[in-house]
């Protein structure tokens, strides 16, 4: 009897996952390297995700990603974490070594690589405004702190969360000036004026008809030195936040590059092989065009 070809299973946990383009990108990478593998979309509620992590030793997957809104929960529940995930407080990639499931965070690498390579921005000594304080904001802030920015201002819908995050990171990186407040506070205008880089880390802008976390009149016109507005959202390619900033003459970048680089790093943890980044990028761009 002909032996069935064996294949490996990978996947992504999150909710909602209707927008995710990780499967097309990862499956293109597997195919390029001749790996027989599927990458599954595993949309689950919080109780289901917790139950899965508690019985992870029986998991048949080879590795998986974790996305909104479970990155912090995965960090709390996984027994083994690489130092980056521990420091960030969020896990987006889980891989297996010697029978142990280990959590890491490739968003840090994805964000910094896109910022430096795609946007050509060197964060050292710069002032940054970060909007949002969830799992991805943690990775962004950690990456910027590693690159020795001079000041980070965190603004969040619920101010207490931004303040908690700033206080937590201040203990790890005390050479940086930390500020935190609510998105509706009076400091927003001032923070926008001073910032060299503004990073949008909330899901606001993903759904049709969504607005922006910033109101138009607060965004200053670009002077001789343009600011960079980075939106972690990649679908739509241009959110209201990016449209506003572009209309004022600033440089804008969406989250597509970050998605490719973080996915490439996850792929390398799972397979031990160098990821075909160009193929992943091309596949993602084509999928976004459709
Ligand atoms: P998360 O952990 O659920 O955090 C969401 C954050 O957004 C919280 O700070 C929350 O504020 C804020 N927020 C949610 N809805 C809001 C609204 N309507 N107005 C203002 N603030 C709002 O999510 P996450 O993992 O950080 O992900 C955030 C976004 O980044 C998602 O769109 C995700 O797709 C994107 N992302 C992209 C990449 C990439 O590779 N391009 C990687 C990671 C994430 P409260 O605390 O006040 O609730």
Boltz pocket constraint, residues with backbone or C-beta under 6 A from the ligand:
constraints:
  - pocket:
      binder: B
      contacts: [[A, 67], [A, 68], [A, 69], [A, 71], [A, 107], [A, 110], [A, 132], [A, 133], [A, 134], [A, 135], [A, 136], [A, 137], [A, 156], [A, 157], [A, 158], [A, 159], [A, 161], [A, 200], [A, 201], [A, 202], [A, 203], [A, 204], [A, 206], [A, 213], [A, 231], [A, 232], [A, 233], [A, 234], [A, 255], [A, 256], [A, 258], [A, 259], [A, 260], [A, 262]]
      max_distance: 6.0
